[in-house]
């Protein structure tokens, strides 16, 4: 057997083995199963997990951008006209949110943690100085007092109204951005505090929220089931709330938005419990995106999250008292926040009923600036970019006994909105890309084997064809008697041997004359 034949046989044997093994591994999905099993085991909140350290001390910087709606025509609104607002901001703060008092429970299947948040002003990312810039907005303490007295007698409300007039308190106030955010001593609340010490005399949208937490959380570590990774087991000792009017609305579902289970698919709904909204919301797949070279799935709240109960009956549970419902795009959260009739929505009433948008001049809702979304790496479930956007509003309406409100039209009035953003940092993105490359190579190893088998098959075909060509050329070779008289018939008998001196040559080489 020639060397060429040995090479052909060896190539064929190796090619056959590679194709058989590779196709078998692809069909059986051995490596994919192995990688998925490894991910389900490794991505947990156990104390020895690298993921746990990232969860405990989140690396990406989180920024809170506050935008305010400055009222430009309060006199017109008080006379029954349409209010006009002008957006100012952002006033940006860096948010630090390390988890503290971390304690593992029930053999490591659950973990207890507090999540205090600290805010530091970032002037280079802000539009102005919050301690200097003035904003004219609704006097929320005044509205809170009117709301509390609404069920009292007309006589009492009139006395309180006269007292407020004597203090020069109006329905709209002008304060610095810092005061509205972080607190100021309010004259009305100070008077109430003197009679009821439990009432705080200070007011601010973020009063007492710098350096404090939103409650005590117990999370599932994912040790028992990877689908439960990061899900909330209890919040302040509760597995469900009691504010809303249905069991479904009171459920505490999903994670806190910081982590999600690995191996996310496009068809599932992801749930987040938002303590500041007093409820859980769900997110649905929107599209594929890329962030710093990392492929991700974008999830966002669909229209039905804040849809009117008329169009989405499952939202009837958020009407408190039962049957007292608002329209699409807004949610009254005063049931879990004492005081003023607070309503939340997306910024500029994005995805809300047009009647709320048209009631105020100066609003311009659009998806790019006002949509809430999460970009998740589907293999690991890690958020690599997030934009949480929410708007704070207050219900203004006529209250008998308070003459300042007798001409106004009932309006859900915008106060401010926040854009909470976070994007994976460069170092974490580099580590993520390396991890995903390894996962991709290992998962696709059977395809590499099949590819090598196909290449060897092509080499085998080439070798085989070349070998056939050489054999064909050899078979076509002719042997011819060479003579200096080619046209003369041979006189040698058939049974007589050839005479000496004759030449044998391979055709088509011509005989050379001596």
QUISUL-V897094 format. One record per helix or strand. SS is the DSSP state (2 for helix, 1 for strand). FROM is the first residue (numbers start at 1). TO is the last residue. Records with the same first field share a line. If there is no record, write none. Layout:
SS=FROM-TO ; FROM-TO
This chain:
2=3-28 ; 30-42 ; 50-56 ; 74-78 ; 123-125 ; 140-149 ; 154-166 ; 177-182 ; 187-195 ; 226-228 ; 275-277 ; 303-306 ; 313-318 ; 347-349 ; 354-358 ; 367-370 ; 403-405 ; 426-443 ; 445-475
1=62-71 ; 83-96 ; 100-105 ; 110-114 ; 117-121 ; 134-138 ; 172-176 ; 184-185 ; 202-203 ; 212-212 ; 217-220 ; 232-235 ; 238-238 ; 240-240 ; 251-251 ; 255-255 ; 270-274 ; 279-291 ; 294-300 ; 330-332 ; 342-345 ; 360-361 ; 373-377 ; 382-396 ; 411-423 ; 479-482 ; 503-506
